[in-house]
């Protein structure tokens, strides 16, 4: 399997894990026979339960629930972006929520839905700025992660998201293979 496919598979696993994690929802309409791990359940308006995120999002789209979980907002993205850019000279990435990138996807989706329902220049500008800031944040962090992989920055792994840890590990492995190859060449060994 090609390296890029292996990376994509690992990233998909992170997404799948995010989608099956439970989230708290409150029903805003009655719902009969909701399939759960414990069988079919009937829920009434006002009931709060935990459901896998994918199921909660389906019910949200159909207008049955409100998700009772903090979601990433524009101000937080701008804060994380500013903090990372400000510390650009630092070799360590700043702390981000572990699910930052997946929550960013949700924020963009929410903005796209709002634009579809009620297009405005302000929403379009917000969407554009948020996407730009997330991309710049990711690029800035990627440069730091590559530097850490080159220099050995194991102590900073806890500040990385799971996606970034994958990139760190793969980059570190590639650099190690390259260093070993050069070292063997210099020893005059042939394979």
SULZI-V387361 format. One record per pair of residues at least 12 apart in sequence whose C-alpha atoms are under 8 Angstrom apart, sorted by the first residue. I is the first residue (numbers start at 1). GAP is how many residues later the second one is. D is the distance in whole Angstrom. If there is no record, write none. Layout:
I:GAP:D + I:GAP:D
This chain:
7:159:8 + 10:156:8 + 11:152:6 + 14:148:7 + 14:149:7 + 15:87:7 + 18:35:7 + 18:81:8 + 18:84:8 + 19:33:7 + 19:34:5 + 19:35:5 + 20:32:5 + 20:33:6 + 20:34:6 + 21:30:8 + 21:31:5 + 21:32:6 + 22:28:6 + 22:29:5 + 22:30:4 + 22:31:6 + 23:27:5 + 23:28:6 + 23:29:6 + 23:30:6 + 23:33:7 + 23:44:7 + 23:45:7 + 23:46:7 + 24:24:7 + 24:25:6 + 24:26:4 + 24:27:7 + 24:43:6 + 24:44:5 + 24:45:7 + 25:23:5 + 25:24:6 + 25:25:6 + 25:26:7 + 25:31:7 + 25:40:6 + 25:41:6 + 25:42:4 + 25:43:5 + 25:44:8 + 26:19:8 + 26:20:6 + 26:21:6 + 26:22:4 + 26:23:7 + 26:39:5 + 26:40:5 + 26:41:7 + 26:42:7 + 27:16:7 + 27:17:7 + 27:18:5 + 27:19:5 + 27:20:6 + 27:21:6 + 27:37:6 + 27:38:4 + 27:39:7 + 28:16:8 + 28:17:5 + 28:18:6 + 28:35:8 + 28:36:6 + 28:37:5 + 28:38:7 + 29:15:7 + 29:16:5 + 29:17:8 + 29:34:8 + 29:35:5 + 29:36:7 + 30:12:8 + 30:13:6 + 30:14:4 + 30:15:5 + 30:34:7 + 31:12:5 + 31:13:6 + 31:33:7 + 36:15:8 + 71:32:7 + 71:36:8 + 72:28:8 + 72:31:6 + 72:32:7 + 72:34:8 + 72:35:6 + 73:34:7 + 74:33:8 + 74:52:8 + 74:56:7 + 77:53:7 + 77:56:7 + 77:57:7 + 78:52:7 + 78:55:7 + 80:16:7 + 80:57:8 + 81:52:6 + 81:53:7 + 81:55:7 + 81:56:5 + 84:53:7 + 84:56:7 + 84:57:8 + 85:52:7 + 85:55:7 + 88:52:7 + 91:53:6 + 91:56:7 + 91:57:7 + 92:52:6 + 92:53:8 + 92:56:8 + 92:64:7 + 93:48:6 + 93:51:6 + 93:52:7 + 93:63:8 + 93:66:6 + 93:67:7 + 94:65:6 + 95:64:5 + 95:65:7 + 96:63:7 + 96:64:7 + 96:65:7 + 97:64:7 + 98:62:7 + 98:63:5 + 98:64:7 + 99:62:7 + 99:63:8 + 100:61:7 + 104:30:8 + 108:19:7 + 108:22:8 + 108:23:8 + 111:12:7 + 111:16:6 + 112:15:8 + 142:22:8 + 145:19:7 + 145:22:8 + 145:23:6 + 146:22:7 + 146:25:7 + 148:20:8 + 149:19:6 + 149:20:7 + 149:22:6 + 149:23:5 + 149:26:8 + 150:21:8 + 150:22:7 + 150:25:7
